Amino acid sequence: MSRTAIAKCGQYDGAKVYEALKLIAENSDFPDVQGKTVLLKPNVLSDSKPELGITTNPVVVEELIRLVKEKGAARILVGDSPGLHTPSFHGKTCGLADVCERTGASWVNFAASPRSHRIDRKTNLTMAKVLDEADVVISVAKFKTHELMYLTGAVKNMFGTLPGLNKSPCHVKAPSRTAFASLICKIYKESGACYGIVDGIIGMEGPGPANGTLRQVGVLIGGSDSFEVDEAMRIIMGYRDGDIPILNEGKRKGYTRLEPVWTLLDPAELVIKDFRKVDVAKKEGLIRSLLLPFLTRTFDRKKARRRPAPEFDASLCIRCKKCIDICPAGALSLKDGKVVINREKCIRCYCCHEMCPKGAIEIRK
């Protein structure tokens, strides 16, 4: 069992965030960083302004850098890779570039010389080279809902260690929620993350992780078992035990026992009763697990097509083509000034929904 700490923090005030993070570190199993190279991996789904609540707030990252420095880290690295990673991306709009400049931390380009990692017997994935340089890896996530995984926290945050468009094919490899959750768990394990923090001062509810509604949650969460950190999120959001595929798969694979010791606040006392969750689909049951391996992917694709396909609002669309560029199945195209979807090709991964900067894509249940 590991210690997981939740501290109240109602605003992005540096001094208050620092005190909350310090309290969390003292009441959880914070890693020894003395003399080590530490990688902080925030959630930068897109290089968006902090007030949009899509990214880990820069104040949280800055105060965590301060804390890690005080604990004796020799070198601090900060980095992430959004779904559409351009050569010019360096975290300027989301405020992380300025944080690095002020604190002396180094911004790392995850797309620079990535290498192949074997995450299971059959799967090799391209991951950021910086993972080889870091002695300590900390996931610094954001408290948000997610159309596919229902919530996105400290575990799924490490999906960002796959640079840019290396992420998209993962949805083709693992089209069902269960298969994708299993893949995320393996990526998390391979990343070497040993501690997770969730920025829940301002969270996101509804159709997250980019087009939901901001919600005051007023907490920071931290612990050495990121699955248990995300378990706190599940409880506060009001999801039922067993609803979250990543938590289910993490426990099934033995990556976590999901038996956290809450050392400060109990998430059961912090439940937001009217929190707007993503509707949870029916369980896949035992059918998938009983299939022969070579039939599993076909079954998963058929299962995925039962999910609602994204719908496009031409009146909001700005024809930026980000949805087309990110689509791993090649199901989208631009015709006569409108985005057109091939529903037979669409694997319902909702990457397009995540990338849309104008909320022009809706997942209707």
C-alpha positions as CSV (number, residue, x, y, z in Angstrom):
1,M,0.0,0.0,0.0
2,S,1.2,3.5,-0.8
3,R,0.3,6.8,0.8
4,T,-1.7,9.2,-1.4
5,A,-2.3,12.7,-0.2
6,I,-5.0,15.3,-1.2
7,A,-4.6,18.9,-0.1
8,K,-7.0,21.7,-0.6
9,C,-5.9,24.6,-2.7
10,G,-8.4,27.0,-4.2
11,Q,-6.4,29.3,-6.5
12,Y,-3.2,29.5,-8.6
13,D,-1.4,31.5,-6.0
14,G,2.3,30.5,-6.0
15,A,2.7,30.6,-2.2
16,K,-0.5,28.6,-1.6
17,V,0.3,26.1,-4.3
18,Y,3.8,25.6,-2.9
19,E,2.5,24.9,0.6
20,A,0.0,22.4,-0.7
21,L,2.6,20.6,-2.7
22,K,5.0,20.6,0.3
23,L,2.2,19.1,2.5
24,I,1.5,16.5,-0.1
25,A,5.2,15.5,-0.4
26,E,5.5,15.2,3.4
27,N,2.4,13.0,3.6
28,S,3.1,10.7,0.7
29,D,6.1,8.6,-0.6
30,F,7.8,11.4,-2.5
31,P,10.9,10.2,-4.4
32,D,14.5,11.0,-3.3
33,V,15.7,13.5,-5.8
34,Q,19.0,14.5,-4.1
35,G,21.7,14.9,-6.8
36,K,19.5,13.4,-9.5
37,T,18.1,14.4,-12.9
38,V,14.3,14.9,-12.5
39,L,11.9,15.0,-15.4
40,L,8.5,16.7,-14.8
41,K,6.0,15.7,-17.4
42,P,3.0,18.1,-17.4
43,N,-0.2,17.6,-19.6
44,V,0.1,19.8,-22.6
45,L,-2.6,18.4,-24.9
46,S,-2.2,21.5,-27.0
47,D,-0.1,24.7,-26.5
48,S,-3.1,26.5,-25.1
49,K,-3.5,29.5,-22.7
50,P,-3.5,28.5,-19.1
51,E,-6.9,30.0,-18.5
52,L,-8.5,27.5,-20.8
53,G,-7.7,24.7,-18.3
54,I,-6.5,22.3,-21.0
55,T,-3.0,22.1,-19.7
56,T,-1.3,21.6,-16.4
57,N,-1.2,25.1,-14.9
58,P,2.3,26.7,-15.1
59,V,2.0,27.8,-11.4
60,V,1.8,24.2,-10.3
61,V,4.8,23.3,-12.4
62,E,6.8,26.3,-11.2
63,E,6.1,25.5,-7.5
64,L,6.9,21.9,-8.0
65,I,10.3,22.9,-9.6
66,R,10.9,25.0,-6.5
67,L,10.1,22.0,-4.2
68,V,12.3,19.6,-6.2
69,K,15.1,22.1,-6.1
70,E,14.9,22.5,-2.4
71,K,15.1,18.7,-2.1
72,G,18.4,18.8,-3.9
73,A,17.8,17.8,-7.5
74,A,20.9,18.3,-9.6
75,R,19.0,19.0,-12.9
76,I,15.4,19.5,-13.6
77,L,13.8,18.9,-17.1
78,V,10.3,19.8,-18.2
79,G,8.7,18.5,-21.4
80,D,5.7,17.1,-23.2
81,S,4.6,16.4,-26.8
82,P,1.1,17.4,-28.0
83,G,-0.8,15.3,-30.5
84,L,0.3,17.6,-33.3
85,H,3.9,18.4,-32.5
86,T,5.3,21.2,-34.7
87,P,9.0,22.0,-34.8
88,S,8.3,25.3,-33.2
89,F,6.6,23.8,-30.1
90,H,8.3,24.8,-26.9
91,G,5.4,25.4,-24.4
92,K,5.3,29.2,-24.9
93,T,1.5,29.8,-25.0
94,C,0.8,27.5,-22.0
95,G,3.3,29.4,-19.9
96,L,5.8,26.5,-19.4
97,A,8.6,28.1,-21.5
98,D,8.5,31.1,-19.2
99,V,8.5,28.9,-16.1
100,C,11.7,27.1,-17.3
101,E,13.4,30.4,-18.1
102,R,12.5,31.9,-14.6
103,T,13.5,28.8,-12.7
104,G,16.5,27.5,-14.6
105,A,14.8,24.2,-15.5
106,S,15.4,22.9,-19.0
107,W,12.6,22.5,-21.6
108,V,13.0,19.2,-23.4
109,N,11.9,18.5,-27.0
110,F,10.3,15.1,-26.8
111,A,10.5,14.8,-30.6
112,A,14.3,15.1,-30.7
113,S,15.9,11.7,-31.4
114,P,13.3,9.5,-29.9
115,R,14.0,5.8,-29.6
116,S,12.1,2.6,-29.9
117,H,10.9,0.9,-26.7
118,R,9.6,-2.7,-26.5
119,I,6.6,-2.4,-24.2
120,D,5.4,-6.0,-24.6
121,R,6.3,-9.1,-26.6
122,K,4.7,-7.8,-29.8
123,T,4.7,-4.1,-29.5
124,N,7.5,-1.5,-30.1
125,L,6.6,2.2,-29.6
126,T,8.6,5.3,-30.2
127,M,9.2,7.2,-27.0
128,A,11.0,10.3,-25.9
129,K,14.8,9.9,-25.5
130,V,14.8,12.0,-22.4
131,L,13.4,9.1,-20.5
132,D,16.8,7.5,-20.7
133,E,18.4,10.6,-19.1
134,A,16.1,11.0,-16.2
135,D,16.7,9.4,-12.8
136,V,13.3,10.4,-11.5
137,V,10.1,10.9,-13.7
138,I,7.1,12.7,-12.2
139,S,3.8,12.9,-14.0
140,V,2.2,16.3,-13.5
141,A,-1.4,15.8,-14.8
142,K,-4.6,17.7,-15.0
143,F,-8.0,16.9,-13.4
144,K,-10.1,16.4,-16.5
145,T,-12.8,14.1,-18.0
146,H,-12.0,12.2,-21.2
147,E,-14.5,11.0,-23.9
148,L,-12.7,7.7,-24.4
149,M,-11.1,6.8,-21.1
150,Y,-13.7,8.7,-19.0
151,L,-11.0,10.5,-17.0
152,T,-7.4,11.5,-17.8
153,G,-5.0,11.7,-15.0
154,A,-1.5,10.8,-13.9
155,V,-1.3,7.4,-15.7
156,K,-2.7,8.5,-19.1
157,N,-0.5,11.6,-18.9
158,M,2.5,9.5,-19.8
159,F,1.0,8.7,-23.2
160,G,2.5,12.1,-24.1
161,T,6.0,10.5,-23.9
162,L,5.2,9.2,-27.4
163,P,6.2,12.2,-29.6
164,G,3.5,13.8,-31.8
165,L,1.8,11.5,-34.3
166,N,3.4,8.4,-32.8
167,K,0.4,8.4,-30.6
168,S,-2.3,8.1,-33.3
169,P,-1.5,4.6,-34.5
170,C,-1.9,3.3,-30.9
171,H,-5.7,3.8,-31.4
172,V,-5.6,1.6,-34.5
173,K,-3.5,-1.1,-32.6
174,A,-5.9,-1.0,-29.7
175,P,-9.4,0.2,-30.8
176,S,-11.5,-0.9,-27.9
177,R,-11.5,0.9,-24.6
178,T,-10.1,-2.1,-22.7
179,A,-7.3,-2.7,-25.3
180,F,-6.4,1.0,-25.3
181,A,-6.4,1.2,-21.5
182,S,-4.1,-1.9,-21.4
183,L,-1.7,-0.1,-23.9
184,I,-1.7,3.1,-21.8
185,C,-0.8,1.0,-18.7
186,K,2.2,-0.5,-20.5
187,I,3.3,2.9,-21.7
188,Y,3.1,4.3,-18.2
189,K,5.1,1.4,-16.8
190,E,7.8,1.7,-19.5
191,S,8.0,5.5,-18.9
192,G,9.5,4.8,-15.4
193,A,7.2,7.4,-13.7
194,C,7.6,7.0,-10.0
195,Y,5.3,9.7,-8.7
196,G,2.1,11.4,-9.9
197,I,0.6,14.8,-9.2
198,V,-2.8,16.0,-10.4
199,D,-3.6,19.7,-10.8
200,G,-7.2,19.8,-9.6
201,I,-7.4,23.4,-8.6
202,I,-9.5,24.1,-11.7
203,G,-10.7,20.9,-13.3
204,M,-12.7,20.1,-16.4
205,E,-16.1,18.3,-16.6
206,G,-18.3,17.3,-19.5
207,P,-16.8,16.5,-22.9
208,G,-13.1,16.6,-21.9
209,P,-10.2,16.7,-22.3
210,A,-10.2,19.9,-24.4
211,N,-13.8,21.0,-25.0
212,G,-15.4,20.5,-21.6
213,T,-16.4,23.1,-19.0
214,L,-14.1,24.4,-16.3
215,R,-15.0,23.5,-12.8
216,Q,-13.6,24.7,-9.4
217,V,-12.4,21.5,-7.7
218,G,-9.9,23.1,-5.3
219,V,-7.5,20.2,-4.7
220,L,-4.0,18.9,-5.5
221,I,-3.4,15.2,-5.4
222,G,-0.1,13.4,-5.1
223,G,1.3,9.9,-4.5
224,S,3.9,7.3,-5.7
225,D,1.2,5.1,-7.2
226,S,-0.3,7.1,-10.1
227,F,-3.2,4.6,-10.4
228,E,-4.1,5.5,-6.8
229,V,-3.8,9.2,-7.5
230,D,-6.3,8.6,-10.4
231,E,-8.5,6.6,-8.1
232,A,-8.9,9.7,-6.0
233,M,-10.0,11.5,-9.1
234,R,-12.5,8.8,-9.9
235,I,-14.1,9.1,-6.5
236,I,-14.2,12.9,-6.5
237,M,-15.7,12.9,-10.0
238,G,-18.4,10.5,-8.9
239,Y,-17.6,7.5,-11.1
240,R,-18.3,4.1,-9.7
241,D,-15.7,1.5,-8.8
242,G,-15.0,-0.4,-12.0
243,D,-16.0,2.4,-14.4
244,I,-12.4,3.5,-15.4
245,P,-10.7,1.1,-17.9
246,I,-7.2,2.3,-17.0
247,L,-7.7,1.6,-13.3
248,N,-9.2,-1.8,-14.1
249,E,-6.3,-2.8,-16.4
250,G,-3.7,-1.5,-14.0
251,K,-5.1,-3.7,-11.2
252,R,-5.5,-6.7,-13.6
253,K,-1.9,-6.5,-14.7
254,G,-0.6,-6.2,-11.2
255,Y,0.8,-2.7,-11.6
256,T,-1.3,-1.5,-8.6
257,R,-3.3,-3.0,-5.8
258,L,-5.6,0.1,-5.7
259,E,-5.5,0.0,-1.9
260,P,-4.5,3.6,-1.2
261,V,-3.9,5.0,2.3
262,W,-5.4,8.5,2.3
263,T,-3.1,10.5,4.6
264,L,-4.7,14.0,4.5
265,L,-8.2,14.2,3.0
266,D,-10.5,11.3,2.1
267,P,-11.8,11.6,-1.5
268,A,-15.1,10.1,-0.4
269,E,-15.7,13.3,1.5
270,L,-14.9,15.5,-1.5
271,V,-17.3,14.0,-4.1
272,I,-18.8,16.6,-6.4
273,K,-22.4,15.3,-6.7
274,D,-23.3,17.3,-9.7
275,F,-20.0,16.8,-11.6
276,R,-20.7,16.3,-15.3
277,K,-19.1,12.9,-16.1
278,V,-18.7,11.2,-19.5
279,D,-21.4,8.6,-19.8
280,V,-20.0,5.1,-19.1
281,A,-20.7,2.5,-21.8
282,K,-21.7,-1.1,-21.1
283,K,-18.9,-3.4,-20.1
284,E,-17.4,-5.6,-22.7
285,G,-17.8,-8.6,-20.5
286,L,-15.9,-11.9,-20.9
287,I,-16.4,-12.3,-24.6
288,R,-13.2,-10.5,-25.6
289,S,-11.0,-12.4,-23.2
290,L,-12.2,-15.7,-24.5
291,L,-11.4,-15.0,-28.1
292,L,-8.4,-16.4,-29.9
293,P,-5.6,-13.7,-30.1
294,F,-5.9,-13.3,-33.9
295,L,-9.6,-12.6,-33.6
296,T,-9.3,-10.0,-30.8
297,R,-8.5,-7.0,-32.9
298,T,-11.4,-7.7,-35.3
299,F,-13.7,-7.9,-32.3
300,D,-12.3,-4.7,-30.8
301,R,-12.9,-2.8,-34.0
302,K,-16.5,-4.0,-34.3
303,K,-17.0,-3.1,-30.6
304,A,-15.5,0.4,-31.2
305,R,-17.9,1.1,-34.1
306,R,-20.8,0.8,-31.7
307,R,-19.6,3.9,-30.0
308,P,-21.0,7.2,-31.3
309,A,-19.1,8.7,-34.1
310,P,-18.0,12.3,-33.8
311,E,-20.3,14.9,-35.4
312,F,-19.0,18.1,-37.0
313,D,-20.6,21.6,-36.8
314,A,-19.7,23.4,-39.9
315,S,-20.7,26.8,-38.4
316,L,-18.0,26.5,-35.8
317,C,-15.3,24.8,-37.9
318,I,-12.4,27.0,-39.0
319,R,-11.0,24.5,-41.5
320,C,-7.7,24.2,-39.6
321,K,-7.5,20.5,-40.6
322,K,-6.1,19.5,-37.2
323,C,-8.8,16.8,-37.0
324,I,-7.8,15.5,-40.4
325,D,-4.1,15.5,-39.6
326,I,-4.5,13.7,-36.3
327,C,-7.0,11.0,-37.5
328,P,-5.2,7.6,-37.3
329,A,-7.7,5.8,-39.5
330,G,-7.7,8.4,-42.3
331,A,-11.5,8.7,-41.8
332,L,-11.7,12.5,-42.3
333,S,-11.4,14.7,-45.3
334,L,-12.2,18.3,-46.4
335,K,-14.8,18.5,-49.2
336,D,-16.5,21.7,-50.4
337,G,-15.2,23.5,-47.3
338,K,-16.6,21.0,-44.8
339,V,-15.1,18.2,-42.9
340,V,-16.5,14.9,-44.0
341,I,-16.3,11.6,-42.0
342,N,-16.2,8.1,-43.4
343,R,-18.1,6.3,-40.6
344,E,-16.9,2.9,-41.8
345,K,-13.2,3.9,-41.4
346,C,-13.8,5.9,-38.1
347,I,-12.5,3.9,-35.1
348,R,-14.1,6.3,-32.5
349,C,-10.9,7.2,-30.8
350,Y,-12.0,10.8,-30.5
351,C,-8.6,12.2,-31.3
352,C,-10.3,14.8,-33.6
353,H,-12.5,15.9,-30.7
354,E,-9.4,16.4,-28.5
355,M,-7.6,18.5,-31.1
356,C,-10.4,20.8,-32.3
357,P,-9.6,24.3,-31.0
358,K,-13.2,25.6,-31.5
359,G,-15.4,22.9,-30.0
360,A,-16.8,22.1,-33.5
361,I,-16.8,18.4,-32.8
362,E,-19.4,16.7,-30.6
363,I,-19.7,13.2,-29.3
364,R,-23.5,12.6,-28.9
365,K,-24.5,9.8,-26.6
